[in-house]
Each structure stands twice: as C-alpha cells, then as structure tokens.
Amino acid sequence: MSTTVQGLLDGQFTLGIEEEFQIVHTETRELRSYVSQLLLEGGSSSLLRERVRPEMHQSVVETGTGICADIKQARQEITELRGELNGLAKKHGLRIVAAGTHPFDDWKKQEITEGDRYKNIVEDLQDVARANLIFGLHVHVGIKDREVAMALANQVRYFLPHILALSTSSPFWLGRSTGLKSIRSEIFKRFPRTGIPGHFDSYQSFQSFVNLLIKTGCIDNAKKIWWDVRAHPFFDTVEVRICDMTTRIDDTVALAALIQAVMGKLYLLYKKNLGFREYSRELIEENKWRAVRYGIDGKLIDFGKQAELPVRELVGELLDFVDEAGAIFKSHDDLDRIRGIIREGTSADKQLAVYAQTKSYQSVVDHLIEQTMLGS
C-alpha cells in the first residue's frame, strides 16, 4: 500500500454526521415545539444522551453521530439514532421528519429554545433568526493537519453545488410551492457569514480573519461563521454544511460517502502536488443558484469548458472522478445510491410529485414521515 493511500486510512477521513429533524404532530402534521420534553425523556437513553441536541427552535431536534471510522459505522449510527428518536417521539403522538423545510407551518408560531446562545443570536439577528426555521445535513470529514484541511476546504468549494443539487428537499415554504428545489438555501442566506466562502491562502490567514472578527465584536467565536464549508475551528475536520436535510437514510449515507470520497480524491491529488483547479467564489455561487433553483433537473457551468452541462451528466463525471477514493474507503455500494437519486429524483422532486397528485400539504408530510424512517 502506498504511503499516500495509507495516509487516507491512518485515522483520517473519519466521518461525523449531524442531522436536523422536524418534530411533527401526527394528526395535524404541524410542527410541535417539544424538543425540551424529548431531551428530558431521552436523557435516560445511553444512545440519545450524548447524541441529541436542541436547536434554536423548539420544533427542531438535532442528532450527531460519534466519530465514525467508515461509512458502514456511520450508516449504523444514523439508523439507530433515527429509530430511537422516532420511537421516543411516537410516545407523545409525534413523529420526526427529515426535509429542508416544513411544507406549510409558520415560523411565527414556533417557540425559541431557552439559553444564552439562542437568546444572543435572536438579539443580534432579530427576525432573521426567528424566521430561520430550516433543517440541514452537516458532514464532518476528519483531517488532522490544519493546513491540509484549509487547502481541501478551498478546493472542495467547486463541488458544493453538485452536492446541494443531490440533497434538495425544500420546495415548499409557508404553504406555497416556491418554484425552487432548495428554498432552505435562500432563507439561510439572510444570516451573515453564510454561502460559499472565499479562498484562504493558509489556515493562518483564516485564523487571522477569525481573530479580526472577534476583536471587532462581529462574533464571539468562530462557530458563528456559517459558510457552506469550513475548516472547523474546534475539531480536526472539514465540515460541509451546504446540504438540505436528506429525507431517506440511504440518501444521507450516500451524500456522506460522496463528500468523503471527494475529500479523499482531492487529498490524493494534493499529495502529488496536483491540486484541483480553483475558481472564484462568485463563479461557484452562480452554480449554487442553479442547484437551488432546479436541483438535478438543471444545468451547471463547467468552468473549464466554459459551457453549461446537465447536472446528471456532471454528477456522473464526479462519480468517475472519485472512483479511486471510493475503492479505498470501500463505499462504492453507497456511492451507487447517488445514481439512484439521479434516476428517481431528490426528496424535493418526490414532494412536488405528491403535492401534484393530492393537492395536499398534509399528504406531503405523511410522505415525509414514511420516507424518513425507511430502512430504520
């Protein structure tokens, strides 16, 4: 085994996956501000005690895996967390739902979680924070060297729109079909320090940027930098944050496997002094908008060819690009699910199909409840 390949497997490229769920009432299909009660009861569960956290709204609950050695362990933990959390919710006439937005409920009806952190965010951002009733999937990939992490965070930016297109699950907002596949992305843009980040020449240059924001009172710590990808300020990871919350377990695992494989492939190039060509934040944002608007049905710009190409075609090229890393990580079966998403459509596509057939947002929620627990 080559030294470079051994470096991929030597305690690096581990996975940590955070999923944000909606707490939904079974009969009304509305959101329910109930996370504090769930956490209180969940404290007796050894699985949930360390893995479940509140979010700013009481109708949101977040789970986080431990540090997973490989995608197989990640799948096991995600499946167990969803199953136990949903079982706990069912005792109270509730369910958990995985999607980027709730199809019809209103943020103005939701309670804010108590605590200084959320109080300070609301005080700072006001209705921008209160209206941020959205749900995302965050994937951490373990990288020990901070300079390597920064270099890979720079390079992975190019692929973020492709990843977002595959994860789209938020076509509805406040009982309206928005015309977008990821309205969640547009809602989150209201927050400061979001979107595709700029390029940083080194981790030290990133740290200097953070220090300046802290010194000038913009933030109190680097966790309030909410970019679509970041070299994590406190963990030895690169965190990809661009995804809508994926509905099916298989899709969460597939997106995590793809993110891990992209990072692994970029590392293999980096170690050979063959870094992937970087493009400006402004150009990548053009592709992000296309992913937001059309999902996998649209076209992205291939900046090398200076041409539009179908997302489906570009995702096929991306899977070929990461094939070597997928073999190293033994994640080919999970990466094959990406081809399934391309064939069958994303969660956003399926939600739109359910609504077109039923003209009922409640039916969309019922669909999401069922799909969230498939395979658990």
Buried (B, 14 or more C-beta within 10 A) or exposed (E): EEEBBEBBBEEBBBBBBBBBBBBBBBEEBBBBBBBEBBBEEBEEBEBBEEBBBBBBBBBBBBBBBBBBBBBBBBBEBBBBBBBBBBEBBEEBEBBBBBBBBBBBBBBEEBEBBEEEBBEEBBEBBEEBBBBBBBBBBBBBBBBBEBEBBBBBBBBBBBBBBBBBBBBBBBBBBBEEBBEBBBBBBBBBEEBBBBBBBEBBEEBEEBBEBBEEBBEEEBBEEBEBBBBBBBBBBEBBBBBBBBBBBBBBBBBBBBBBBBBBBBBBBBBBBBBEEEBBEBBEBEBBBBBBBBBBBBBBBBBBBBBEEEEEEEBBEBBBEBBEBBBBBBBBBEBEEBBEBBBEBBEEBBBBBBBBEBBEEEEBBBBBBBBBBEBBBEBB
